[in-house]
Amino acid sequence: MSSHGDSKEVDPKPDVENREFCLDNERIPEALRNLGQDELRELERNLVRKMDLVILPCLSLLYILNYIDRQNLSAAKLRGVMEDLDMTTQEFATAISILFVGYLPFQIPSNLLITKIKRPGLYICTAAVIWGAISAATGAVKTYHQLLAIRAILGMVEAVFFPGAIYLLSAWYTKTELGKRLAGLYIAQQVGNAFGGLFAAAIFQLDGVHGIAGWRWLFIIEGSMTIGTGAICALIIPEYPHNARMLTPIQRQLAVWRIESEAGAAEGHEDEGTLRGFVQALSDPKLYMLIFCNMMSQGQGSVVNFFPSIVKSLNYSSTITLLLTAPPYVLAGFVYYGISFYSDRKQTVYPIIMACIATATAMYIIPLSVTHNVGARYFAMMMLPFSSVGPQILLFKTINLHLARPTAKRAAASALVNALGGTSNIWASYLYYDSPRYYAAFGMMLGCAFLFASTITFYRWYVRRENQRLDSQDPLEKAKALKGGVTQEMVDLGWRYDMF
């Protein structure tokens, strides 16, 4: 573990190839004690490769479909859903935002529950099958109020996925591996956004087939895809490292030891009560700073909920508009991988977050000041998804590293940050009007960017001060650090707040 005050040295390649295992650690399993460094590295390479080939594809596919099912109403707006259900602009904004009314509060109990479930992977996949069925049923709604009801229920069920997926990934991957895997989820999100527009453009060609409107086909087909994918993934995705059937016995021991030696306990092995973990999360001052940071970041990221409408302001046809929404998301996928690779390699997040905020700020100004230059406006649209949403990858990486133990606390913190931070999506939905400049929306995002930058800078100062306390030989200073959310076991392992 690294320790740092005002500065730190970073291993330029914190990966499996040059990882040194502490073989005199009393926690090391008996089966691994007689293996050399090269043998352990080879065993770990095979383990991580197997994890990447099974866990990531399943979660990524489900996240693609999660986002498609959540965002397809925005695409349906371009093909008559407002006219067919007799909705006003404000009512459409309510239909968008009401999903988050169900989605946000249900994340907290879901993530508290998942820490007590022996098969979290099956839990996530079952939720996917259910939300797919609800999404498909949206194609049958006849009135605006029916749409509101089904969107609220959809949000409740989809609440299982994102914080649950982050929890499951952090049960398997170490801190030097987690960033790129979280980026994998966000890349999947962008694939969902990009191909969601392309799929929608194709599915809308079924308009009128069997007397069914094109936007109804959109919900029916995409919801059915989710049902099938969720059922297949339920048969494949593993659970915790200690009970994963896809691993050999020695791989299971290594997988458990990797997490245990880094954070003090392995997933599924702690006895900490769910309610106690929730209370511990609420007593940690870092949680409130991270909630506010995510609230501001989600306010910026609300742009993706209305992205087809923003691109429509370029005055192209509905089909061309949907096609134009794809390239910004493809670019965002590449950028997400790049920033996560750099973050894992250099063990840092703060400068990357600040770079994204600075880029986003410039991009918000362009549509506010330029109306007729299509090239400039589309350039800003190309940059908006990655610069507005990218910091969220690094925020969730920070949560899982800085509020790591006990696991019930981490699960509660992850859900609280996503749920309370995500409330921005509710009120921000009512600001996307007055096309093409969207003064209220882009003005709001500028304010969020400033507050986000200020808060994450204060957070950086705070965790650096906590590291100084942990490095101190003064027992009183260490006691203050323990009150700040660190366990004694973490202190004994030499744990420090990395990344800032």
N, C-alpha and C positions, 0 to 999 in steps of 0.2 A: 504494500500500500504506500502511496505517496503521502508526504506531509508537506504543507506549504504555508507560508505566511504571505509576504508581499510578492514573492516570486516562487517559481517552481521549475524543476527540470522535468522534461517529459520524454519518456521513451519514444523515439520516433516511430517505432514499429511495435505497438502493443498487441501483437497477434500471436497465433499459435506457433509460428515458425521459430520465434526466439523467446518463447515463454519459459521461464525457469520455475520448476515446481519445488516447493519446500517439502522435502522428503522426510525431514525430522519432525514435522508437525504431528502432534499426537492424535489429531483428528483423522489422519490419512487411513483409509481402509486397509485391512490386512492384505487384501488381494493386490494392492498397488504398491506395497512397501518394497517389494523385490524387483520392481521395474526401474530401469534407468531413465534418464531424462529423454533420450531419443525415443525410447519405447512409449513413454507417457505422451510425448508430443504426437507421435503417430496415432496412438489410441485416441487422443483428443481430436486430431484432424478428422479421423473417421467418424467420431461421434458428432462433431459439429456439422460435417457434411450430411450425415443422415438426418439431423435435425432440420437443416436447410432444405432438404429434398422432400420432407414430409410436412413439417409444421408450417413453414412459411407459405408454400403453395396453397394449402387449405385455407389458412387465415386470409391470404391475399385474395383468393377467389371470392370468399364470403364478403370481404370488405368492398370489392368491386360491386357486387350485387347489392350490398347494403346501401352504398351510395347511389347506385342507379335507382333502386326502389324509393329512396328518399327524395331524389332530385327530379324524378320523371314528371312531376307536376309542372315544373318550370318549362319543360319541353312541351308539355300538353297545352300550355298557354298559347303557344304559337299556332296551334291547330284546332282552336274552337272550344276548348273546355269552358272558358268563361261565358261564351255565348250560349252553349248548350245547357249550362247550369244557371244561367242568368245571374252572373256574378259581377259586382262592381270591382274597381281596382282595390279598394280597401278590403273588400271581402276576400279577394284573392290573397292579399297580404296576410289576412287572418288564417286562411287555409294553409299557407306556408308556415306561419309561426306556430300554429297550434300543434304541429308535430313535436315541437320542442317542449311544449307544455307537458306532454306525456313522456317525452324522451329524457328530459333532464332530471326530474325527481326520482324516476325509477332506477337510474344508474346506481344510486347509493345503496339501497337495499339489495340490488342484484349483486354488486361487487362484495358486499358483506357476506352474502349467501355463498358466493362462489368459493370463498376460502374454506368453507365447511363441506363442500361437495367433493367426493372422491373422483368424479369424472367431469372436470370443468370443460373439457373439449366436447363431450356429448351434450352438456348443458348449452353451450354456445351454438352447436349445430341444430339442436332441437328448436332453439329460438329462431334460427334462420328459416327453418321449414315453416314455422308459424307466421313469421312476418312476410314470407313469400306468398302464403295463402291470403293474408290480409291485403297485400299489395295487389294481387290478382283480382280480389273482390272489388277493388276500387273501380274497375272497369264496368261494374254494374250499378254504380250510384246514379240516382235520378235527380237529386236535389242538392243544393248547396249545403244544407244541414247534414245530410247523409255523408257528404264528403268530409265535413268537419269531424264527425264522429269517427269515421274510419281512419282519418289521419291521426287523430289523438291516440287511438288504439295502436296504430302502427308504431308511433313513437314510443309507447310503453314497451313493446316487444323488442324493438330495435335497440333499446337502452342496454340490453344485455351485451351487445357485441363489442363495442369499442373499448370500454374499460376492462371488460373480461379478456379481450384479446391481448391487451397490454399486460395484464396480470399474468396470463399464461406464458407470454414471451419472457417476462422477467423471472419466471420460475425455471427457465431453461438456459438463458443466456447470461454471461457475465457482463460487467459494466463496459468492458472494451469491445464487446460484441453487440450489445443491445442497440446502440444508435443506428447501425446500418439495418438492423431488422425492423426497428420502428420506422425507418425511412422506407423499408419495403412495404409496410402498410400504407404509408402516405402516397407512395408511388402507385399502389393499387387503387387508392382513392382517385388519383389523377387519371389512371387508366379508365376507371369507372366514369369519370366526368367526360373524358375525351370520347370514349367509345359509346357512352350513353347518348351523346348527340348524334353520332353516326348511326347507332342502332335505331334511334328515334326517327331519323330521316328515312331509313329503310322501311321501318314498320309502318310509318304513316302512308306508305304506298298501298297498304291494305284498306285504306279508307273506303268504306261502303261495302266491303266484302261481307256477305251474309247480313247485310243491313246494319253493320256495326261500324261506328265512327272510328277513325284512325287513332284518336287519343285513347279510346277504350281498348283497342288492340294493344297499345303500348303497355298498359298496366297488366293486361291478361298474359301477354307473352313474357314480359320481363319478370313478373311474379312467379310464373310457372318455372322459369329457369332457376330461380332461387330455391324453390321447393326441391327440385331434383338435385341441385348442387349440394344443398344442406344435408340431404339424406345420404349422398355418397361420401361426403366429408366425415359424417358421423361414424362411418365404418373404418376410416383411415387415421384420423387425427389422434395423437397420443394424449395421455393425461399428464401426471407429474413424472419427473425423472425416476422416482423410486418404484413406480408401478407401471412403467411404460413397457408394453409387450414387444415393441419394435426393437428394443435394445437387448444386447446380451447381458448376462449378470455383471460382468466386469465393466461394461459401458454404463450400466445403471449406477454402479458404485462411483465411477468417475464423475458422472453427471451430477449426482448428489453432492459429492465432495467439492466440486468446482464452485457451486453456489454457497455451500456451507462455509468453506474456508474464506470466502470473500466477504460475507455479510453476517456470519455468526450462527446461522441456522438455515436448514434447507426447507423448501416448500413442502407442506403437508406433514412436517415433523414438529411444528410448534404447537404448544398447548394454549396459547394466548386466546382468551375469549373474544368473540366477535364484537360485543359491546365495548369491552375494554379497549380493543384496538381502535374503535371509532372514537372513544373519548380521548385516547392518546393522540390521535390525529388532530382533534379539535384543540388540544392543549399546546400544539406545536406552532409557534408564531410564524414559521416559514410557510405553513399552509396558507395563511391568509394573504401573504404577498404573492404566492403562486396562483391563488384563485383570482386575484385582481389582475395579474399579468395575463392569465388566460382569458379573462373577461375582455380585456382590451384587444388581445390577439384574435379572439373569436369575433369581436366587433369588426376588426379589419377583414377577417375571413368571411364575413357574411356576404361579401361580394359574389362568392360562388353560388349562393342561393338564387341570385337574380342574374347570373352571367348571361344566359341567352337573351334576356331583355336588354342588357347593356350592349351586347353585340348587335342586337336588332336596331339600335340607334344609329348604326352605320347605313341603315336604309337599304339593306339587301332583302331578297325574298326569304321566306321562312326556311326553306331547304338550305340555301346558301348560308344563312345565319347559323343553323345547326352545325354545318360543316366547319364554319369559321371558329366555332367554340372548341374544336379539337386541338389545334396546334398549341394554344397556350397551356393546356393541360399536359401535352406530351413534353413540352419544354420543362414544365414544373417537375415532372417525374425525373428527368435527368438532373435537374438542379437539386432535388431532394437527396438523390443518391450522393451527389458531389459534396453537399454540405455535411451529410451524415458520415461519409467516408473521412472527410477532413476532421470532423469533430471526434470521431473514434481514434483517429491516428494521432492527433495532437492533444487529445483529452481536454477539449475546450468547447464552450458553447457561447459565452458572452459576446465575443467579437462577431460571431456569425449572426446572432440575433440582432445586434446593432446594425450590421450591414444590410440585413433584410429590411429592417425598419426604415433605414435611410433610403433604400431603393423604392420601397412602397410609397414613402412620402412624396418623392419626386413624381411617381406615376399617378398619384391622386391629383396632383396639380394640373397635369396635362388635360384631362377631360373637363376640368373646371374652367380652363382658360382657352381651350381650342375647340371650336365647333365644326368647322368645315374641312379641316385637314384630316382626311380619312386615314392616311398613312401614320400620322402622329398618334391619332386616337387608337388605332389597332396596335401600334407598338406598345402603348400603355397597357392595353388589354392583354398582350402577350406576357407582360411582366407581372401583372396583378396577381394571378393565382399563386405563383411561387413566393413572391415577396410578402404577400399578405398572410399566407397559411404556413409557410416554411418554419417560422419560429415555434409553431406548436409542436413539431417533432422534438425540438430541443427542450421545450418545457416539460414534455412528458418523460423524456430521458432524465431530466433533472429530478422530477418527482420520484421516479423509481430508484434513483441513486441517493437522494438526500433525505427521503423519508422511507428508507428501505425496510426497517425492522421495528417491531414484529410485522409479519406478513399481513395480519389483519389491519394494522395501521396503514400499511402501504396501499392495500386494496381500498380502504376507506378514503384515503387521501386522493388517490387517483380518480375515484368516482366523484368526490366532492369538487375537485378542481375542474373536472370536465362538466359536471352538472351545474354548479353555480357559475362557473366561467361561461358556460354555454348560454346563460340567460340573455346574453347580448343578441343572440339570434332572434329572440322574440321581439324586442323593441326595435332592433335594427331593420326588421322586415317592413316597418311602416315608413321608412325613410327613402325607399327607392321609387321616387316619383319625379316628375318634372324632367323627362327625357329631352334632350340628350345629355345635359350637363349634370343632372342628379346632384344639385347643390347640397341638399340636406345629407345625402348618403356619403358623398366624398368629404364633406366638411366633418361629419362624424368620424370618418376613418382617419382624417388628419389628427383630430383630437385624441383618438385612441392610440395612434402611433406615438404621440408626445408623452402621454401618460404611461404607456408601456415601457418606453425607453427610460423614463425617470424611475419607475418602480424596479425594473430589473437591474438598474445601476445601484440602487439602494440595496437590493438583495445581494448583489455581489459584495458590497462592503460588509454586510451582515455576516455572510458565511465565512469571509476571510477573517473577521474578528473571532468567530467561533473556532476556526482552525488555530488561531493564536492561543486561544484558551486551551485547546486540546494539546498543543505543543508545550504549554507552560508546565513547569515543575511544581507550581503552586496548587495544592489540593483544592483550594477555594475556587480557583479559576476553572479547574476541571469539573468541579461540582456545578458551576454555572453552565458549562457546556452540556452536561447531562440533563439539566433542566430544559435545555434548548432542543431536546428531541433525540439525543444519542443514548444508546443503551450501554451498560458497562461492558458487555461482551464485545461490542463494536470498538470501544476504547481499548480493550485488551488486545484486539487484533490490529491496532494501529490505524484504524479507519479515519479518514479525513473527508471533508467536503471537497470533492474534485470538480473540475470543469470550469471554475470561475477564477 
